Amino acid sequence: MNWQTSKSWAASLGFAMLTATSAYAQETIKIGVSEPLTGPVAASGTYVTNGARIAADYVNQNGGVLGKKLQLVIEDNKSNPREAVNSVEKLILKDKVPVLMGAWSSTFTLAVMPKLMEYGVPMVVETASSSKITTAGNPWVFRTSPTSAMEAKAFAKLIDSYSPAIKKVDFLAVNNDWGLGAAVEFKKMLEAKGIAIGRTETMTPDMTDLSAQLAALKGSGSDTVIVTSGIEQLTLAIRQAGEQRLPQRIITTGGSFPEPLLKTPGPKGYVSQHLLFFAPWAPERAKHPAIAKAFMDGWKARGLEFAGQTEGFRGFDAILTIAEAIRVSGKAEPAAIRDALWKVQVQGANGDIAFGKEGPAGKESGQAAPNVYVVELKDGQVSVK
């Protein structure tokens, strides 16, 4: 049936189709961003959003995409899964974005995934690490961050270098999909290496006193505590662990770094280690130093906190990936961008970005394979292992 000659066909499609078509023809190319800019994990979401802004500026300063500039449309998901869903619906239905980046937490991302299927809009997932995100059978999801299983596998290669040796491990995890999922994957890896598993303590995302959990871990007989949460709780856990003289070494997962401890360190001599995906203290270790430098220069130009780059790069790499998919597709339309994401080969601050398939046949999601670094923090000083 011919669209231009059939008034009834036009009427059946309705005004929404007309506005969507015109939106994709605008002078800028919109990218929707849903991140936690307020609430318990606002620090992380703000870092990621700033990284996305730097990437958009970088692309626009180098000619844009398809002769147009990128325009980020940013929504605050308020560190809440219901608000994450609301933000994504607004971006898709009102702002008419053809592609999204989000939504930081595994819980937030899992909440919005049905909307990606419903409306047929792709999302590049820059942070969330739950394996369920790429195994649920959602072909509109492409993740640039590692799963918790990938992170555990990378850490497994380093365990034998620890002295004194890691023999028994406790867990302190935020009580959501991310924290509990990370604990499961790290436990499996540790057990496979013959390392004993001790206690597991959990905390709600908004908890501001962890003294009870740390007291329970103090006498467990373990030599290591693996902690998974956002910047705010990592900082609190390490500071309170030092104050309580917790005897175990602390290792954090998920790529978050307790940036406040650089300025106001915990008790003298207390050491923590952090699994990160970008180490701004050693940009020469990046696979693509020129790209890492472009990101870091943009960060410095904005006067942002130096350590925030450990999470800010996520937004930078995700927007570079989306821009490349739009270029490859030749048009800013959701299905075309989704198809192009399978073809991208991107040089990012973390390294090479390309997507392999995960999930049920015919409904696979995309998963990249990022690099992992171990960074040690002691008395406000950082060393990259």
C-alpha positions as CSV (number, residue, x, y, z in Angstrom):
1,M,0.0,0.0,0.0
2,N,1.3,3.5,-0.9
3,W,1.7,5.8,2.1
4,Q,1.3,9.0,0.1
5,T,-1.9,7.9,-1.7
6,S,-3.8,6.3,1.1
7,K,-5.4,8.7,3.5
8,S,-6.9,5.8,5.5
9,W,-3.4,4.2,6.0
10,A,-2.0,7.6,7.1
11,A,-4.9,8.0,9.6
12,S,-4.3,4.5,10.9
13,L,-0.7,5.2,11.7
14,G,-1.7,8.4,13.4
15,F,0.0,11.5,14.6
16,A,2.6,9.7,16.6
17,M,4.3,8.2,13.5
18,L,4.4,11.6,11.9
19,T,6.0,13.3,14.9
20,A,8.5,10.4,15.2
21,T,9.5,10.7,11.6
22,S,10.0,14.4,11.8
23,A,12.0,14.0,15.0
24,Y,14.6,11.8,13.2
25,A,14.9,14.5,10.6
26,Q,16.0,17.3,13.0
27,E,19.2,19.2,12.6
28,T,20.7,17.4,15.7
29,I,20.7,13.7,16.5
30,K,19.3,13.0,19.9
31,I,20.6,10.5,22.3
32,G,18.6,9.7,25.4
33,V,20.5,9.4,28.7
34,S,18.9,8.0,31.9
35,E,21.2,8.2,34.9
36,P,20.9,8.6,38.7
37,L,21.6,12.3,39.2
38,T,19.9,12.4,42.7
39,G,19.4,9.7,45.3
40,P,21.9,7.2,46.9
41,V,24.1,6.6,43.9
42,A,24.0,10.2,42.5
43,A,27.7,10.6,42.6
44,S,28.3,7.7,40.2
45,G,25.5,8.7,37.8
46,T,26.8,12.3,37.7
47,Y,30.3,11.1,36.8
48,V,28.9,8.9,34.0
49,T,26.7,11.7,32.7
50,N,29.7,14.1,32.6
51,G,31.6,11.5,30.6
52,A,28.8,11.3,28.1
53,R,28.8,15.1,27.8
54,I,32.5,15.1,27.1
55,A,32.1,12.4,24.4
56,A,29.3,14.4,22.7
57,D,31.5,17.5,22.7
58,Y,34.4,15.4,21.3
59,V,32.3,14.0,18.5
60,N,30.7,17.4,17.7
61,Q,34.1,19.1,17.6
62,N,35.3,16.5,15.1
63,G,32.5,17.0,12.6
64,G,29.5,15.3,14.3
65,V,27.8,12.3,12.8
66,L,26.1,12.3,9.3
67,G,26.8,16.0,9.1
68,K,24.8,16.7,12.3
69,K,25.7,17.4,15.9
70,L,24.8,15.0,18.8
71,Q,22.4,16.3,21.3
72,L,22.1,14.6,24.7
73,V,18.7,14.5,26.3
74,I,19.4,13.8,29.9
75,E,16.9,12.5,32.5
76,D,17.4,11.8,36.2
77,N,16.2,8.3,37.1
78,K,16.6,9.4,40.8
79,S,18.3,6.1,41.8
80,N,14.9,4.4,41.6
81,P,13.7,1.7,39.2
82,R,10.2,3.1,38.8
83,E,11.7,6.5,38.0
84,A,14.1,4.8,35.6
85,V,11.1,3.4,33.7
86,N,9.4,6.8,33.7
87,S,12.5,8.5,32.4
88,V,12.9,6.1,29.5
89,E,9.3,6.4,28.5
90,K,9.6,10.2,28.4
91,L,12.8,10.0,26.3
92,I,11.2,7.7,23.8
93,L,7.7,9.0,23.6
94,K,8.1,12.7,24.2
95,D,11.7,13.4,23.2
96,K,11.6,10.9,20.3
97,V,15.2,9.7,20.9
98,P,16.2,6.8,18.5
99,V,18.7,5.4,21.0
100,L,19.5,5.4,24.7
101,M,22.3,5.2,27.2
102,G,21.7,4.0,30.7
103,A,20.7,3.2,33.4
104,W,23.7,2.7,35.7
105,S,22.4,0.1,38.2
106,S,21.4,-3.4,37.2
107,T,18.1,-2.9,39.0
108,F,17.3,0.2,37.1
109,T,18.4,-1.3,33.8
110,L,16.4,-4.5,34.3
111,A,13.4,-2.4,35.1
112,V,13.6,-0.4,31.8
113,M,14.4,-3.4,29.5
114,P,10.7,-4.3,28.8
115,K,10.2,-0.8,27.5
116,L,13.1,-1.2,25.0
117,M,11.3,-4.2,23.7
118,E,7.9,-2.5,23.7
119,Y,9.0,0.5,21.7
120,G,11.8,-1.0,19.8
121,V,14.6,1.4,20.9
122,P,18.2,0.2,21.5
123,M,20.1,1.0,24.7
124,V,23.8,0.9,25.3
125,V,24.3,-0.2,28.9
126,E,27.4,1.6,30.3
127,T,27.6,0.3,33.9
128,A,25.1,-2.4,35.0
129,S,26.8,-5.8,35.6
130,S,24.1,-8.4,36.3
131,S,24.3,-11.3,34.0
132,K,20.5,-11.2,33.6
133,I,20.8,-8.1,31.5
134,T,22.4,-9.9,28.5
135,T,20.9,-13.4,29.0
136,A,17.2,-12.4,29.3
137,G,16.5,-12.4,25.5
138,N,16.3,-8.7,24.8
139,P,17.8,-7.9,21.4
140,W,17.7,-4.1,22.0
141,V,20.4,-4.3,24.8
142,F,24.2,-3.7,24.2
143,R,26.5,-3.6,27.2
144,T,29.9,-2.0,27.2
145,S,30.6,-2.7,30.8
146,P,31.8,-6.1,32.1
147,T,29.4,-8.6,33.8
148,S,30.2,-9.6,37.3
149,A,31.3,-13.0,36.0
150,M,33.8,-11.3,33.6
151,E,35.1,-9.2,36.5
152,A,35.5,-12.3,38.7
153,K,37.3,-14.1,35.9
154,A,39.8,-11.2,35.4
155,F,40.4,-11.1,39.2
156,A,41.0,-14.9,39.3
157,K,44.2,-14.3,37.3
158,L,45.6,-12.1,40.1
159,I,44.7,-14.0,43.2
160,D,47.8,-16.1,43.4
161,S,50.0,-12.9,43.5
162,Y,48.6,-11.9,46.9
163,S,50.8,-12.1,50.0
164,P,49.6,-13.1,52.5
165,A,47.6,-15.4,50.4
166,I,43.8,-15.2,50.0
167,K,42.4,-18.2,51.9
168,K,38.9,-17.2,53.1
169,V,36.7,-14.5,51.9
170,D,33.6,-12.6,53.3
171,F,31.3,-10.4,51.4
172,L,29.6,-7.1,52.1
173,A,27.1,-6.4,49.3
174,V,24.4,-3.9,48.5
175,N,21.1,-5.7,48.6
176,N,20.1,-5.4,44.9
177,D,20.7,-7.2,41.6
178,W,24.1,-5.8,41.2
179,G,25.5,-6.5,44.7
180,L,23.9,-9.9,45.1
181,G,24.8,-10.9,41.6
182,A,28.5,-9.9,42.1
183,A,28.7,-11.9,45.3
184,V,27.3,-15.0,43.5
185,E,29.8,-14.7,40.7
186,F,32.9,-14.1,42.9
187,K,31.9,-16.9,45.2
188,K,31.8,-19.3,42.3
189,M,35.2,-18.2,41.1
190,L,36.8,-18.4,44.6
191,E,35.3,-21.9,45.3
192,A,36.7,-23.1,41.9
193,K,40.1,-22.0,43.1
194,G,39.8,-23.8,46.5
195,I,39.2,-20.6,48.5
196,A,36.8,-20.8,51.5
197,I,33.7,-18.6,51.6
198,G,32.8,-17.1,54.9
199,R,30.0,-14.7,55.9
200,T,27.9,-12.5,53.6
201,E,26.5,-9.3,55.0
202,T,24.1,-7.0,53.0
203,M,23.1,-3.4,53.1
204,T,20.3,-1.4,51.6
205,P,21.4,1.2,49.0
206,D,20.6,4.1,51.3
207,M,22.2,2.8,54.5
208,T,24.5,5.3,56.1
209,D,25.9,3.2,59.0
210,L,27.6,-0.1,58.4
211,S,29.0,-0.7,61.8
212,A,26.8,-3.7,62.6
213,Q,27.7,-5.5,59.4
214,L,31.4,-4.8,59.9
215,A,31.3,-5.9,63.5
216,A,29.7,-9.2,62.3
217,L,32.6,-9.7,59.8
218,K,35.4,-8.7,62.2
219,G,35.5,-12.0,64.0
220,S,34.8,-14.3,61.0
221,G,38.3,-15.5,60.6
222,S,38.5,-14.5,57.0
223,D,41.5,-12.7,55.5
224,T,39.6,-10.7,52.8
225,V,36.3,-8.9,52.5
226,I,34.9,-8.2,49.0
227,V,32.7,-5.2,49.0
228,T,30.2,-4.2,46.2
229,S,28.3,-0.9,46.3
230,G,28.5,2.7,44.9
231,I,31.0,5.4,45.8
232,E,29.1,6.6,48.8
233,Q,28.9,3.2,50.6
234,L,32.4,2.1,49.5
235,T,33.8,5.2,51.2
236,L,31.7,4.6,54.3
237,A,32.6,0.9,54.5
238,I,36.3,1.5,54.2
239,R,36.3,4.4,56.6
240,Q,34.3,2.5,59.2
241,A,36.4,-0.7,58.7
242,G,39.5,1.3,59.4
243,E,38.0,2.8,62.5
244,Q,36.9,-0.7,63.8
245,R,40.4,-2.1,62.9
246,L,38.9,-4.7,60.7
247,P,41.8,-7.2,60.2
248,Q,40.8,-8.3,56.7
249,R,42.0,-6.7,53.5
250,I,39.2,-4.9,51.6
251,I,38.7,-5.4,47.9
252,T,35.9,-3.6,46.1
253,T,34.2,-4.7,42.8
254,G,32.1,-3.0,40.2
255,G,34.4,-0.2,39.0
256,S,33.5,2.4,41.7
257,F,36.2,4.2,43.5
258,P,35.9,5.9,47.0
259,E,37.1,9.3,45.7
260,P,36.4,11.1,49.0
261,L,39.2,9.1,50.6
262,L,41.8,10.8,48.5
263,K,41.1,14.1,50.2
264,T,40.2,12.9,53.7
265,P,41.8,9.4,54.1
266,G,40.6,6.9,56.7
267,P,42.8,5.8,59.6
268,K,46.5,5.9,58.8
269,G,48.0,2.8,57.2
270,Y,44.6,1.3,56.2
271,V,44.8,-0.2,52.7
272,S,42.0,-0.9,50.2
273,Q,42.1,-2.3,46.7
274,H,39.6,-1.6,43.9
275,L,38.7,-3.4,40.7
276,L,38.4,-0.6,38.1
277,F,37.9,-0.5,34.4
278,F,39.8,2.8,33.8
279,A,42.8,4.0,35.8
280,P,43.4,7.7,35.2
281,W,46.6,7.5,37.3
282,A,48.2,5.5,34.6
283,P,46.7,6.6,31.2
284,E,49.7,5.1,29.4
285,R,48.4,1.7,30.4
286,A,45.3,2.2,28.3
287,K,45.1,0.4,25.0
288,H,44.4,3.6,23.1
289,P,46.3,6.3,25.0
290,A,45.2,9.1,22.6
291,I,41.5,8.4,23.3
292,A,42.1,8.1,27.0
293,K,43.9,11.5,26.8
294,A,41.0,13.1,24.9
295,F,38.7,12.0,27.6
296,M,40.9,13.1,30.4
297,D,41.6,16.5,28.8
298,G,37.8,17.0,28.5
299,W,37.4,16.1,32.1
300,K,40.1,18.5,33.3
301,A,38.7,21.3,31.1
302,R,35.4,21.0,33.0
303,G,37.2,21.2,36.4
304,L,35.8,17.9,37.6
305,E,37.1,15.7,40.4
306,F,40.0,13.7,39.1
307,A,39.0,10.3,40.5
308,G,35.6,10.6,39.0
309,Q,37.1,9.5,35.7
310,T,37.1,5.9,37.0
311,E,33.4,6.0,36.3
312,G,33.0,8.9,34.0
313,F,34.8,7.0,31.2
314,R,31.8,4.7,31.0
315,G,29.6,7.5,29.6
316,F,32.4,8.6,27.3
317,D,32.9,5.2,25.8
318,A,29.1,4.5,25.5
319,I,28.4,7.7,23.6
320,L,31.4,7.1,21.3
321,T,29.9,3.6,20.6
322,I,26.4,5.1,19.9
323,A,27.9,7.7,17.6
324,E,29.8,5.1,15.6
325,A,26.6,3.0,15.3
326,I,24.7,6.0,13.9
327,R,27.5,6.6,11.4
328,V,27.6,2.9,10.3
329,S,23.8,2.8,10.0
330,G,23.6,6.0,7.9
331,K,20.5,7.2,9.6
332,A,19.2,8.0,13.1
333,E,16.5,5.4,13.3
334,P,16.1,2.8,16.1
335,A,16.2,-0.4,14.2
336,A,19.0,0.8,11.9
337,I,21.1,1.8,15.0
338,R,20.4,-1.6,16.6
339,D,21.6,-3.5,13.6
340,A,24.7,-1.3,13.3
341,L,25.7,-1.8,16.9
342,W,26.5,-5.4,15.9
343,K,29.1,-4.1,13.4
344,V,30.9,-1.4,15.4
345,Q,34.6,-1.4,16.1
346,V,35.3,1.4,18.5
347,Q,38.5,2.6,20.2
348,G,37.5,3.7,23.7
349,A,39.2,4.9,26.8
350,N,38.8,1.4,28.3
351,G,40.0,-0.3,25.1
352,D,38.4,-1.9,22.0
353,I,34.6,-2.1,22.0
354,A,32.8,-4.7,19.9
355,F,29.8,-6.8,20.8
356,G,29.6,-10.6,21.1
357,K,26.3,-12.3,21.4
358,E,24.7,-13.5,24.7
359,G,21.3,-14.9,25.4
360,P,18.7,-17.1,23.6
361,A,19.3,-17.8,19.9
362,G,17.5,-15.2,17.8
363,K,17.1,-12.8,20.7
364,E,20.7,-12.2,21.7
365,S,21.9,-9.1,23.5
366,G,25.3,-7.6,22.8
367,Q,28.2,-7.8,25.3
368,A,31.6,-6.2,25.0
369,A,34.8,-7.4,26.9
370,P,36.4,-4.5,28.8
371,N,39.7,-4.4,30.6
372,V,40.1,-4.6,34.4
373,Y,42.7,-2.9,36.6
374,V,43.5,-3.3,40.3
375,V,44.2,0.0,42.1
376,E,45.4,0.2,45.7
377,L,44.6,3.2,48.0
378,K,46.6,3.9,51.1
379,D,46.7,7.2,53.1
380,G,45.2,9.1,50.2
381,Q,47.8,7.8,47.7
382,V,47.0,5.5,44.7
383,S,49.1,2.9,43.0
384,V,48.0,0.8,39.9
385,K,48.9,-2.8,40.2
